[in-house]
């Protein structure tokens, strides 16, 4: 029998993509807490944070941290909000600026980082953080998902010093109210690539400034989000920074501006960042290369093309400790998370593995 949530999700497919996303965020209030209980075999302790399962929500869905509590009921092991910029942004004024590629199970976005800005998002996260702290006092409270924030400079900003000032402000303000922060150096919607404004050596100096501004004694995990469009020397230079301890992990990857002739949907040639199924094989290759390069010593997060537990398991076998999804949720619906959590135990038995951590990198020679 179709539930109210299923019916609402089906109806969203008839709306423009951006409007559908906004209504989906509002509609998460209808979701009841998941009844699927994570097996201890799915747990991982990474950066001294307990992930109840390896499935995360990628940045871009809840940009403004308006649905963190309700999204937490869906069974995610972790949730990443943002991208957050220092100042509020309306983003690209052109409409439409999101396109469904139905035949390709993909999305193209030209959003250019619209968000409510650091001050308002920090206030929402602080309220959520305080509620979570109070809820944690109950022994019956389900473990909350790990919460991350994705931060980025304004895409039009071509000045290195201004980019650094923006990012240090975001880091300093959000550090007390999230569990980790991801530095987005790979948004494809800007006038100039961030990595051209701040090459890896300068990014290392930026992180030093961020750490110097870190309030209190708590050292928060800092990840870097790379792009499938980066050249090998670019993403391997960032991987070297992670090996050296500048970053605590790498999210691989992001949307891509590349297009292949295999795309069949009418809007496939729209400019912007492509996400979804077409990214799956490239994400697998990127993860495997990073895992080999770092010798498995850096935590990798797979992001791109996860539509099923098979997709997620493939990324984990290629070196990811965690995986993120977004477009898969758009096409498969809110039940996808519970389905994947339930099926992971079967996958582990199939591969004769005792835990999800034992699966990391097993396919990489």
N, C-alpha and C positions, 0 to 999 in steps of 0.2 A: 504494500500500500504506500502510495506517495505521501510523504509528510508535508506539512506546511513549508518547511525549509526547502524540500526538494522542489515543490511547486514554484516557490519564489525564485530559486536558482534557475529553473527552466525559463521563467519569464524574463530574466535578465538578459538572456541571449537575444532577445528581440530589440534591445535598447542599444544606443550608441555605447561603445566600450567604456569611455570615461564616465559617462552617467551610470552605467551598470556597476562600475567599480565603486563609485560613491554610495550607491544604494546598497551594494553588498556589504560595505563597511557598516552602514546603519543597520542592515539586516542581521549582522552577527549577534545583535541583542536577543534574537529569537533562539539562538543556539543554546541547548542545554549542555551541561558538562558531559563530556564523553564517558561512556561506561566501559570502554576498553581499558584494561589495566596493563600498563607496560610491564613486560617481563624484565626481571633483573638482568637478563642476557643482553638487553638493549641499552643498558646504562653505561655511561662513560664519565670518568672524572678527567676533565680537561681544564687546565689553568686553575685548578682548585674549584671548579664549578661542576656541579652534578647535572649532567644532561640525561633525562629519563629515557630519551630515545634520540636517534640521530636526525630526525626530520624537523627542518626549520622553515619558517616563512621568510622569504627574501624581502629586502628593502624594496619599496616602491608600491606595495599594497596599502599599508597603513603609514602613509608619509608623515602624518601629523600626530601620531600617537593618540588617536581618538577612540580606538577600539582595542587597546591592549588587553584589558580585562576580559572582554568577551571572546577575543581570539584565543586567549589562554585556555578557554574551555574546549577547544577543538582537538586537543591532544598533541599539539606541537611540543617538541622538546626545547625549541627556542624560537624566539620571534625577534626580527630586526626591523626597527622603524626607520623612517627617513626616505631619502636623504634630507638632512637638515642643513640649512645654510644660516649664516648669522642673521641676515635680514630677511623679512618676508618676501616671497617671490610669487608673482602670478604666472610665471613661466611664459611659454610661447603663446602670444595672443591669437594665433591662427586657430580656427576650428574647422573641422575636427582635427585632433592632434593625437588620436589613437585609432588604430585600424586592426580589425580582426582578419587574420588570414586563415579562414575556416578550413580550406582544403589542405593547408600545411600545418594546422594545429599550432599556430604562431600568432604573435602580436607585434606590430610596429608602433613605437611611441615617439612622438616629437615634443614631449612635455617640457623639457628644459628645466627640470627640478622645481616645479611649483611646490611651495610649502609655506606654513604659517610663520616660519622664522624661529630662531633659537629661543627667544624669551617665552613665547606662548607654549611651545612644545616642552620646554623645560618645566614650566608650571604644571602641565598635564602629567608629565612623568613623575614629578615630585608628589602629586596627589596619589597617583597610582602606587608609587613606592611606599608611601605612608600607609595606604590601605593594605598593601601586601605584607608590610611589617606587622600590622595588627592582626591580619588573618593568620599569619604564621604562628601566632600564639596558640591556635587551636591544633591539638594533636591529630584531629581528623581532617585537617586541611590537606588536599592533594598538593603535591610538590608543584610549585609554579614553574612555568617555562623560564629558561634563561632569557634575559632581555638584553638586546643589543641596540645600539644606535649607529646609523650610518651618517657620516658627516662629509660635506663637500664644500668647496668654494663656489662662489657664483660663477657660472660658465663663461660669462662675458669678461671676467676679470683677468687681464693679461699681465698684471703686475705681481711679481713674486712676493714682495714684501706684504702687499695687501692680502694675498692668498694665505700667507702664513698667519697674519694677524686674525683673519676670519677663523681659521681652523683651530688655532690655539684657544680662541674664545669659546668655540663650540665644545672643544675637548674639556676645558676647565669647567664649564657650566654643566655638562651632561655627565661627567665622570662620577659624581656622587649618587646619581639616580638610575644608572644602568649597570649591567654586569660586564659588558665589553663595548668597545667602540671600534667601528670599521671606518677606515680612511678610504674614501672613494676617489681614486686617482684615475678613474676610467669611464666617467660619464661621457657618452658619445654625442651629446646634444649641444656642446659648447662651441664657441667660435674658434677656440684653440685648445689643443689637448693639454691637460694638466701636466702630463709628464714632459711636455716641451717647455712649459713655464718653470717647472721645478723638476729637473732630472734627478735620478736616484741619489746622488751625493748630497744634493740640496734637500731632498726629502728626509735624509738621515738627520740633517741639521734641524729641520722642522720638528721631527720627533723629539729631539733633545729639548727644544723649546716647549713642546707639549708636556714632556715629563717634568720640566722645571716648574711649570705652572700647575702641576697636579696637586690638588689640595689634600692635606692630611697625609697619613702614612700608607694609605691604600694604593697599591699599584694595579691599575686596571689593565686587563688584556687589550692590546691594540692590534687589530688586523688590518691588512691592506687588501683592497679589492682591485683585481687586475682585469684587463680586457682581453678577449680572444683576438682583438685587432692589434695588440701589441706585437712588436717584433721580438724574436727570441732573446736578443741581447737586452731588451728592455725588461721583460718579465723575469729573466734569470738574474738581472742585476737587483731587482726587488727581492727575489728569492734569496740572494746572497745577504741582503740586509736582514732577512728573517733568520738565516743561519747564524748571523752575528748577534742576534738578540734584539735588533732594532724593532722588529715586529714579532708578535707572538703567534701569528698565523696568516694564512693567505686564503682569500676567497677567490676561487677561479671558476667562472669568470663573471662577465657582465653581458649586457646586450651587445650586438655587433652591427656595424654599418655595412658589412659585407653582404652580398647577395649571390645566390647560386642560380643557375638556369633550372635547377630542379624545382624551384618554387612555382606553384601553379595558381595561387590566388590572385584575383584582379588587382589588389592593392600592394602586391609584393614589391613593387619598385618605389613605393613611397619612401621619402628620406626619413632617417631616424634610426633608432635602435631596435633591432630584431631580437625577439626572445621566443622560446618555445622549442618544439621538437627538432627543428633544423639545427639547433646548437648541440644536440646530445653527443654526437660522435666527436666533435671538436673539443667539447668539455672533457670527455674521457681521455683524449690524447694529451690535452694540456695537463690534466691531473697526473697522468702517468709520468710525463716528462718532469714535472715539478717534484714528484715523489722520488724519482731517481736522483735528480739533481741535489735534493736536500737530504738524501739517504734516509728518508722517513723520519727525520728529526724535527720537522716543522709541521704543525697541525694544518691540514688542508680542508677547506670547505668547498664542496662541489656545488656549483650554481649554474644551471643551464640545461634544459631538456628533461627534467624529472617529471614523468607522468605516471609512474607506477613503481612498485617495490622492486621490479626488475631493473628499472633505470637507476634507482637509488643504489641498489646492491652493486651494480656494475661500476658506479662511481666510487663506491667504497673499496671495492676490489682493486681499483686503479689508484688508490691512495688517499681518498677523502675519509676523514673521520666523521664528518657531518655533511649533510646535503640540505640545500634550500630549494624551495619551489615557489612559484607564483603563477606562471602561465598554465602549468598543469592543473592548478586549482581552478583557474578560469574555465577550462574545458571539461574537467572531470567532476567538479563540484566539491562541496564541503565534506562529503563522505570519504574523499580520497585519503585524508590523513589517517582516519581510523582503519581503513582498509589496509594501508601500508603497514601500520603498526601491528595489526593482526597477522599479516602475511610474512613479516620479517622473521618470526620464529621458525616458520616453515622453511624459509630460505636458508637460515643458519643450519638447520638439520640437513638440508640438501647438500650444503657444502661441508658438512661434518665439522662445524665450528661451534665452540662453546659460548662465544659472545661476539657482539658486533665489533669490539675492538680487535678480536683475532682475525677479522676479515680485512682489515685495513691494509691495502697494498699487496694482497695475496696474488693478484694477477700481474704484478710488475716484477720483471726479472732483474 
